[in-house]
Amino acid sequence: MSGKDIPFKPEKKKIIGHEGWQPLVLALVIGTAGGFLFDWLRMPLAWMLGACVFSTVAAFLGLRIGMRVRLRQGMIIILGVLLGSGFTPELVQRLGEWAVSLCVLTGMTMTGAALCYAWLRRFTGWDRVTCYFAAMPGGLNDMTIMGGAMGGEERAIALAHALRILTVVLTIPVWYRLVNGAQTSVLTMVHGPTGNDWKDYAILIGCGVVGAVAGRLLRLPASFMMGPMIVSAIAHLGGLTNSQPPGFLVAAAQVVVGTGIGCRFVGANFDKLHKEMAASIGAAFILIACAVGFAEITHALTGLNLDATVLSYAPGGFAEMSLIGLALGIEIAMVATHHLFRLFLIIFTGPIVFRTLLKRDH
């Protein structure tokens, strides 16, 4: 099946899924219900995971759900500020310890992308360009846009990346819950408004606004998260505040992000796309296996915490993986730094490698 037959759109417009307020409200209600259930089941990252599962099922059932990109971006800003609060002077001093890990991450990214490219070429009818950009272990929006500009099928690339994120989000937290017994919720790690005064809130709001504007002006990848995270990290490292966004906002942000993942599958017909979807999920598991394998190598070489390294290498979205790290009590600075590094690596080297190795044979 050609990517042109896939009724699946990347997130580059104002709406993910169906337009209108009713689809948005319905999506949020469904996502919130999923969050409540998963929180009751004491799942890690309950609000995002529950919202993701419920909204994905709703999308495949044909319910009219939708997510406004602006709302998602606003919640991503909150999460960026929250993640920035995890940077402390003590953690910055450890950057040198991550040098070897970042080098291994580079090898893992290249290996995983090559294996997934070969896998997708074998099990889908997609062309070389589409398979190449669909195989990248990160950058849903960036890879979709770049792949489309170079002649690939945007909808197929977006489908593969959305399924990659969905697979990782559904796999890793459940693994930690069932195998390691992890039950930590983000809400238990964010103490809400207690101890925050108006100056703290002013600084946090300022970090979000300034960071979002700066991120857009500088055209940073994942700008609505990266910009606020960097500014928040500077504020916390500089001792301006040690506060965090309130817990209820963090839960709301998780619901919006999780619901947004599910809304990406609006219009996807499982009966017509089962081959491509199965291949994309298989590619996601290849990347997860690479993450675990290379994390074991890094652990042996450096002694870094294995769980933190696995999460740092996991091929999920930047926002999703950082949230999972926060929920599991894993060092946020390490997870965020590695995912930012991989995102930059993919965005800057992906097109160059494509032009050098593949385009001339295409």
Disulfide bonds with the S-S distance in Angstrom:
none
